[in-house]
Amino acid sequence: EMMQLEEGDSILDFIGPLGEASHIHRRSKVILVGGGLGVAPVYPQLRAYKERGSTTISIIGFRTKSLVFWEEKFRAMSDELHIATDDGSFGHKGFVSQVLQLLLEGTHRDAEEVVAIGPLPMMKACCDVSRPFGVRTLVSLNSIMVDGTGMCGSCRVTVGGKLKFACVDGPDFDGHQVDFEELMLRQRRFQREEQKSLTRYEEECRLTGRTA
């Protein structure tokens, strides 16, 4: 719905920033992985690592070529850039986790850190890839939030066997410690309500002539 707003339109309110700031330090070499819309939030981290003198290897992935964005921005901040598309219409054919596997097995097994931001299955796959190599891997969790203060408990996630809240303790966590299976189940708990809301919105758009 927000994507339909025109310049000059407004929304009621918003809150932020939430949680803890990303703790970015100089690394000898860091691999940054962004999937889909996760490409946008991984870019400022890429820029910060580059400004601190780190060697930066970027992997960004999309479903198809028409969805690729910010290629030049990433290329300007990356010592090496890899682009993957699910359908092979641009760059590597396949998932970003597959590209990460190839890099860690090959010329970048000396990477000191991996940062992965994107859909939960993608971040989990990246952590599964990096774990055998012993490479520290950070993920950014945007689990469902209601009040943004930690009081509602909606965004809770288990990290290293301990309860954390993405809105106040996150969004960055050690990916190898995150219980992704539990988190993915929790992300689906409002699925029925979300579908009803989407159906209602699409019907309103149809009646008013707007584009959903």
Residue pairs with C-beta under 8 A, 6 or more apart in sequence:
1 201
2 11
4 210
4 211
5 11
15 148
16 148
18 145
18 148
18 167
18 168
18 171
19 166
19 167
19 168
19 169
19 170
19 171
20 168
20 169
20 170
20 171
20 172
22 45
22 48
22 172
23 172
24 45
24 48
24 49
24 52
25 52
26 49
26 52
26 53
26 54
27 49
27 54
27 55
27 112
27 113
28 54
28 55
28 110
28 112
29 54
29 55
29 56
29 57
29 108
29 110
29 111
29 112
30 49
30 54
30 55
30 56
30 57
30 111
30 112
30 113
30 114
30 115
31 57
31 58
31 59
31 100
31 103
31 104
31 108
31 111
31 113
31 114
31 115
31 135
32 42
32 45
32 46
32 49
32 56
32 57
32 58
32 59
32 78
32 114
32 115
32 116
33 42
33 58
33 59
33 60
33 61
33 96
33 97
33 100
33 114
33 115
33 116
33 117
33 118
33 122
33 126
34 40
34 41
34 42
34 43
34 58
34 59
34 60
34 61
34 96
34 116
34 117
34 118
35 60
35 61
35 62
35 95
35 96
35 116
35 117
35 118
35 119
35 122
35 123
36 61
36 62
36 63
36 67
36 118
36 119
36 122
37 118
38 116
38 117
38 118
38 119
38 122
38 140
39 60
39 61
39 62
39 69
39 70
39 74
39 117
39 118
40 70
41 117
41 140
42 60
42 115
42 116
42 117
42 118
42 140
43 70
43 73
43 74
43 77
45 115
45 117
46 56
46 58
46 74
46 77
46 78
47 77
49 56
50 56
50 77
50 78
55 79
56 77
56 78
56 79
56 80
57 78
57 79
57 80
57 82
57 103
57 108
57 111
58 74
58 77
58 78
58 80
58 81
58 82
59 81
59 82
59 83
59 84
59 96
59 99
59 100
59 103
60 68
60 70
60 71
60 74
60 81
60 82
60 83
60 84
60 96
61 83
61 84
61 85
61 86
61 95
61 96
61 99
61 118
61 122
62 68
62 83
62 84
62 85
62 86
62 90
63 85
63 86
63 87
64 85
64 86
64 87
64 89
64 90
65 85
65 89
65 90
66 89
68 83
68 85
68 90
71 81
71 83
74 81
75 81
82 91
82 92
82 99
82 103
83 90
83 91
83 92
84 91
84 92
84 93
84 94
84 95
84 96
84 98
84 99
85 91
85 92
85 93
86 93
86 94
86 95
87 93
88 94
92 98
92 99
95 122
95 125
96 116
96 118
96 122
96 126
97 122
97 125
97 126
97 128
97 129
100 114
100 126
100 129
100 130
101 129
103 111
104 111
104 129
104 130
104 133
104 135
109 133
111 135
112 135
112 136
113 135
113 136
113 137
113 138
114 126
114 130
114 135
114 136
114 137
114 138
114 175
115 137
115 138
115 139
115 140
116 122
116 123
116 126
116 127
116 137
116 138
116 139
116 175
117 123
117 139
117 140
120 180
120 183
120 184
120 187
121 184
123 139
123 175
123 180
124 175
124 178
124 180
124 184
126 137
126 139
126 175
127 137
127 139
127 175
127 176
127 178
127 180
130 137
130 175
130 176
131 137
131 176
136 174
136 176
137 174
137 175
137 176
138 172
138 173
138 174
138 175
139 172
139 173
139 175
139 178
140 170
140 171
140 172
141 155
141 157
141 166
141 170
141 171
141 173
141 178
141 183
142 166
142 171
143 154
143 155
143 156
143 157
143 166
143 183
143 186
143 187
144 154
144 155
144 186
144 187
144 189
144 190
145 152
145 154
145 155
145 166
145 167
146 152
146 154
146 155
147 154
147 167
148 167
149 167
149 168
150 165
150 167
150 168
150 169
153 165
155 165
155 166
155 167
155 170
156 163
156 164
156 165
156 166
156 186
157 163
157 164
157 165
157 166
157 170
157 173
157 178
157 179
157 182
157 183
157 186
158 164
158 178
158 179
158 182
158 183
159 173
159 174
159 177
159 178
159 179
160 174
160 177
164 170
164 173
201 212
202 212
204 210
205 211
205 212
206 212
